């Protein structure tokens, strides 16, 4: 009876130990970005994804690491270098076209995401003992991160790119670092247990309204920095019939919408290589049940 009890306990512990095996993946992703803020956009501002301008789509690239600690859950850390862009000249809004502002912002998106893998959306999981060579899985995620940014604007008079944050175009010198919350989903195929190709959609809701250097109202040039170019970069007005400059772009009139923060989207494809780890705890402590040291389930990937 005592031996039988020991056997059951050992089997239970070995199951737990085996379930604690995990896989580690290192990879790169690349794709496109788009921006939703106070520059460009469609006829009506702030109407989520469909208000984005296809012409303002730019690039994104960066490494990531994925740690699958449970069949249903994983954590992912990534650093993405991406360019955001907006141009009033692409907008259908007459007031924005008359204002004639533009920006580019090369950002670093640093994110930690918690991923969930619903099993109902998975096909042929590569399994505990590596029974399959290929699988398909879908996942959803949410997380926290930061975005490091520094918007630039092109002065239409000369074509020069000018850093906007030091100019204080709205009388505010905002931080170059902001919090952001990424969420979205994706899917991937795993080939021969170690090679993974995936696609991911990420929407990042930020805690800043200055990715495009615009948030509140036009201010008097005396409230800007001492640089004489500040007033020119705050408003590059071009004459349009029915859009009077004094009424539309004078101090105190709306320049942006401070009630909504800036957001951006990433759509990427990725490749990662999986490292299959071993459970040394089990091998060291429970191999006596089999009379010799050996692998239980080998080092097969469990996803």
C-alpha positions as CSV (number, residue, x, y, z in Angstrom):
1,X,0.0,0.0,0.0
2,X,2.8,2.4,0.9
3,X,4.6,1.6,-2.4
4,X,1.4,2.2,-4.3
5,X,0.9,5.6,-2.6
6,X,4.4,6.6,-3.4
7,X,3.9,5.6,-7.0
8,X,0.7,7.7,-7.3
9,X,2.4,10.7,-5.8
10,X,5.4,10.4,-8.1
11,X,3.2,10.1,-11.1
12,X,1.3,13.2,-10.1
13,X,4.5,15.2,-9.6
14,X,5.9,14.0,-12.9
15,X,2.7,15.2,-14.6
16,X,3.0,18.6,-13.0
17,X,6.7,18.8,-13.9
18,X,6.0,17.8,-17.5
19,X,3.3,20.4,-17.7
20,X,5.7,23.0,-16.6
21,X,7.9,22.6,-19.7
22,X,8.0,25.7,-21.8
23,X,9.3,26.9,-25.2
24,X,11.2,30.0,-25.9
25,X,11.0,31.8,-29.3
26,X,13.2,34.6,-30.7
27,X,12.2,36.4,-33.8
28,X,11.8,39.5,-36.0
29,X,8.7,41.2,-37.4
30,X,8.2,43.7,-40.1
31,X,5.2,45.4,-41.6
32,X,3.3,48.7,-41.9
33,X,2.0,51.4,-39.6
34,X,-0.8,54.0,-39.8
35,X,-1.8,56.8,-37.5
36,X,-5.0,58.3,-36.0
37,X,-4.6,61.8,-34.5
38,X,-5.0,65.5,-35.3
39,X,-3.3,65.6,-38.7
40,X,-4.7,64.3,-41.9
41,X,-7.6,61.9,-41.7
42,X,-11.0,61.9,-43.4
43,X,-13.8,64.4,-43.5
44,X,-14.8,63.8,-39.9
45,X,-12.1,63.4,-37.2
46,X,-11.6,60.6,-34.8
47,X,-13.7,57.8,-36.4
48,X,-11.4,54.9,-35.6
49,X,-9.7,52.8,-38.3
50,X,-11.7,53.8,-41.3
51,X,-10.7,57.4,-40.8
52,X,-7.0,56.6,-41.5
53,X,-5.4,57.7,-44.7
54,X,-3.9,54.9,-46.8
55,X,-1.4,57.4,-48.3
56,X,0.2,57.9,-44.8
57,X,1.0,54.2,-44.3
58,X,4.7,53.7,-43.4
59,X,7.0,50.9,-42.1
60,X,7.8,49.1,-38.9
61,X,10.5,46.5,-38.0
62,X,11.9,45.0,-34.8
63,X,12.8,41.9,-32.7
64,X,10.7,40.1,-30.1
65,X,10.9,37.2,-27.7
66,X,8.0,34.9,-26.8
67,X,7.8,32.7,-23.7
68,X,5.0,30.0,-23.7
69,X,4.6,29.0,-20.0
70,X,1.2,27.3,-20.4
71,X,-0.8,25.7,-23.2
72,X,-3.2,28.6,-23.1
73,X,-0.9,31.5,-22.1
74,X,2.4,33.2,-23.1
75,X,4.2,36.5,-22.6
76,X,5.8,38.5,-25.4
77,X,8.3,41.3,-25.2
78,X,9.1,43.4,-28.3
79,X,10.9,46.5,-29.5
80,X,9.6,48.0,-32.7
81,X,11.1,50.8,-34.7
82,X,8.4,52.4,-36.7
83,X,7.6,55.6,-38.6
84,X,4.3,57.5,-38.2
85,X,3.2,60.1,-40.6
86,X,0.3,62.5,-41.2
87,X,-0.3,65.2,-43.8
88,X,-3.2,67.7,-43.9
89,X,-2.8,67.9,-47.6
90,X,-4.2,64.3,-47.7
91,X,-7.3,65.2,-45.7
92,X,-10.8,65.7,-46.9
93,X,-11.3,68.3,-44.2
94,X,-11.1,71.8,-45.7
95,X,-9.9,73.4,-42.5
96,X,-7.1,70.9,-42.1
97,X,-6.0,71.3,-45.7
98,X,-5.9,75.1,-45.2
99,X,-3.8,74.7,-42.0
100,X,-1.4,72.6,-44.2
101,X,0.5,70.9,-41.4
102,X,2.5,67.7,-41.6
103,X,4.6,65.5,-39.4
104,X,6.8,62.4,-39.3
105,X,7.7,60.6,-36.1
106,X,10.2,57.8,-35.9
107,X,9.2,55.9,-32.7
108,X,10.4,53.1,-30.5
109,X,7.5,51.0,-29.4
110,X,8.6,48.9,-26.3
111,X,5.8,46.5,-25.3
112,X,5.2,43.6,-22.9
113,X,2.1,41.6,-23.9
114,X,0.1,38.8,-22.3
115,X,-1.2,36.3,-24.9
116,X,-4.1,34.0,-24.8
117,X,-4.4,30.9,-27.1
118,X,-8.0,29.7,-27.3
119,X,-7.8,26.0,-28.1
120,X,-10.9,26.0,-30.2
121,X,-9.0,28.1,-32.7
122,X,-6.0,25.8,-32.9
123,X,-5.4,23.0,-35.3
124,X,-2.9,20.1,-34.8
125,X,-1.0,21.4,-31.8
126,X,2.5,20.0,-32.2
127,X,1.8,18.3,-28.9
128,X,3.4,17.0,-25.7
129,X,5.4,14.3,-27.4
130,X,6.0,16.0,-30.8
131,X,3.4,14.0,-32.6
132,X,2.9,16.7,-35.3
133,X,5.4,18.5,-37.5
134,X,3.2,21.5,-38.3
135,X,0.4,23.4,-36.5
136,X,-1.7,26.5,-36.7
137,X,-2.8,28.6,-33.7
138,X,-4.7,31.9,-33.2
139,X,-4.1,34.2,-30.2
140,X,-5.3,37.5,-28.7
141,X,-3.2,39.8,-26.5
142,X,-3.2,42.9,-24.4
143,X,-0.3,44.6,-22.6
144,X,1.5,47.7,-21.4
145,X,4.4,49.6,-23.0
146,X,6.1,52.9,-23.7
147,X,6.6,54.9,-26.9
148,X,9.7,57.0,-27.3
149,X,9.1,59.7,-29.9
150,X,10.1,63.0,-31.4
151,X,7.9,64.5,-34.1
152,X,9.4,66.5,-37.0
153,X,7.6,68.7,-39.5
154,X,8.6,69.8,-43.0
155,X,8.6,73.5,-43.6
156,X,6.9,74.0,-46.9
157,X,9.0,77.1,-47.7
158,X,12.3,75.3,-47.8
159,X,11.5,71.6,-47.5
160,X,13.6,71.3,-44.4
161,X,12.7,68.8,-41.6
162,X,12.5,70.6,-38.3
163,X,12.1,69.1,-34.8
164,X,8.8,70.2,-33.4
165,X,9.0,69.5,-29.7
166,X,11.6,72.2,-28.8
167,X,9.5,74.8,-30.6
168,X,6.6,74.5,-28.2
169,X,4.1,75.3,-31.0
170,X,1.2,75.2,-28.4
171,X,3.1,76.7,-25.6
172,X,3.8,73.2,-24.1
173,X,7.0,71.2,-24.0
174,X,5.7,67.7,-23.7
175,X,7.6,64.5,-22.8
176,X,9.3,62.4,-25.4
177,X,8.2,59.3,-23.5
178,X,4.6,58.2,-23.1
179,X,2.8,55.1,-21.9
180,X,0.8,53.0,-24.3
181,X,-1.6,50.0,-24.2
182,X,-1.2,47.6,-27.1
183,X,-4.0,45.1,-27.9
184,X,-4.9,42.9,-30.8
185,X,-4.5,39.4,-32.2
186,X,-2.8,37.2,-34.7
187,X,-2.1,33.7,-35.9
188,X,0.9,31.6,-36.8
189,X,2.0,28.4,-38.5
190,X,4.8,26.2,-36.9
191,X,6.9,24.1,-39.3
192,X,9.0,21.2,-38.1
193,X,8.4,22.3,-34.5
194,X,10.9,25.1,-34.5
195,X,10.2,27.4,-37.4
196,X,7.3,29.8,-37.0
197,X,5.7,32.2,-39.5
198,X,3.0,34.6,-38.2
199,X,0.8,37.6,-38.8
200,X,-0.3,40.1,-36.1
201,X,-2.5,43.2,-35.9
202,X,-1.7,45.6,-33.0
203,X,-3.6,48.7,-32.0
204,X,-1.8,51.0,-29.6
205,X,-3.8,53.4,-27.5
206,X,-1.4,56.0,-26.1
207,X,-1.4,58.3,-23.1
208,X,-0.2,61.3,-25.1
209,X,-1.8,63.6,-27.6
210,X,1.4,64.9,-29.0
211,X,2.7,62.2,-31.3
212,X,1.8,64.7,-34.1
213,X,2.7,67.8,-32.1
214,X,-1.0,68.9,-32.0
215,X,-3.5,68.8,-29.2
216,X,-5.3,71.9,-28.1
217,X,-5.5,75.5,-29.6
218,X,-3.4,78.0,-31.5
219,X,-1.4,80.2,-29.2
220,X,0.2,83.6,-29.6
221,X,3.8,83.3,-30.8
222,X,5.0,84.9,-27.6
223,X,4.0,81.6,-25.8
224,X,6.2,79.5,-28.0
225,X,9.9,79.0,-27.8
226,X,12.2,81.9,-28.8
227,X,13.0,80.3,-32.2
228,X,11.5,82.4,-34.9
229,X,10.6,79.3,-36.9
230,X,8.1,78.2,-34.2
231,X,5.3,80.4,-35.5
232,X,5.8,79.2,-39.0
233,X,5.6,75.5,-38.0
234,X,2.5,76.1,-35.9
235,X,0.5,77.1,-38.9
236,X,1.5,76.8,-42.5
237,X,-1.7,78.3,-43.8
238,X,-2.5,78.3,-47.5
239,X,-5.4,80.4,-48.8
240,X,-8.6,78.6,-49.5
241,X,-11.9,80.1,-50.5
242,X,-14.4,80.1,-47.6
243,X,-11.7,79.4,-44.9
244,X,-10.7,82.8,-43.5
245,X,-7.3,82.6,-41.8
246,X,-8.0,85.0,-38.9
247,X,-11.2,83.2,-37.8
248,X,-10.0,79.7,-38.4
249,X,-6.4,79.8,-37.3
250,X,-6.1,82.7,-34.8
251,X,-4.9,82.4,-31.2
252,X,-7.5,80.5,-29.1
253,X,-9.1,78.8,-32.0
254,X,-9.1,74.9,-32.1
255,X,-5.9,73.4,-33.4
256,X,-6.6,69.8,-32.2
257,X,-8.9,67.7,-30.0
258,X,-7.5,67.3,-26.5
259,X,-10.3,64.9,-25.5
260,X,-8.8,62.1,-27.6
261,X,-5.3,60.7,-27.4
262,X,-3.2,59.7,-30.4
263,X,-3.3,56.1,-31.6
264,X,-1.5,54.0,-34.1
265,X,-1.8,50.6,-35.8
266,X,0.8,48.0,-36.6
267,X,0.3,45.1,-39.1
268,X,3.3,42.8,-39.2
269,X,4.5,39.4,-40.4
270,X,7.1,37.6,-38.4
271,X,9.5,34.8,-38.3
272,X,10.7,33.2,-35.0
273,X,12.9,30.2,-34.1
274,X,11.8,28.1,-31.1
275,X,14.1,26.8,-28.4
276,X,12.7,23.7,-26.7
277,X,13.8,23.6,-23.1
278,X,14.1,20.6,-20.9
279,X,12.7,20.0,-17.4
280,X,15.7,19.2,-15.4
281,X,13.7,19.0,-12.1
282,X,11.8,16.0,-13.3
283,X,14.8,14.2,-14.8
284,X,16.9,14.7,-11.6
285,X,14.2,13.6,-9.1
286,X,11.9,11.1,-10.8
287,X,14.0,9.1,-13.3
288,X,14.4,6.4,-10.6
289,X,10.9,5.2,-11.5
290,X,12.3,3.9,-14.8
291,X,15.5,2.4,-13.5
292,X,17.8,4.9,-15.3
293,X,18.0,8.5,-16.3
294,X,16.1,9.2,-19.4
295,X,13.9,11.9,-21.0
296,X,10.2,11.8,-20.3
297,X,8.6,13.0,-23.6
298,X,12.1,14.1,-24.8
299,X,12.5,17.8,-25.6
300,X,9.5,17.9,-27.9
301,X,7.7,21.2,-28.3
302,X,4.3,21.4,-26.6
303,X,3.0,24.0,-29.1
